[in-house]
Amino acid sequence: QLHYSELPKRNISGNPKLLMSAVENIVRNAIYYGKDEVQIDIKADDDTLRITVDDNGEGVPEEELAAIFRPFYRVSTARDRHSGGTGLG
C-alpha cells in the first residue's frame, strides 16, 4: 500500500528532471525494499520543503546511516547488481 500526504502549494527552484529523479529513486527503493507499506509525507515550512519516505522494510543499520549518502554506496551485499541494484541511490 502506498499512502501519501497532499502536496503543499509551493514554488520549487531547481532542475525539475534532477529533482524528480531523486524523489522517484527514493520512493522506488521504498516500494522495492519495503514489505507492504510505504508512507510519503510532504510538508512545507517557511522556505523548506521536506519529503519523508517511510516503509516497513528492514531499514538501514544504524552504523551505516551516515554512509548511505555517498555516491555508489551499498548498504549490504544483498543489494547488489544481481538483485537489481546499482548503488546510484
Buried (B, 14 or more C-beta within 10 A) or exposed (E): EEEEEEEEEEEEEEEEEEBEEBBEEBBEBBBBBBEEBBBBEBEEEEEEBEBEBBBBBEEEEEEEEEEEEEEEEBBEEEBEEEEEBEEEB
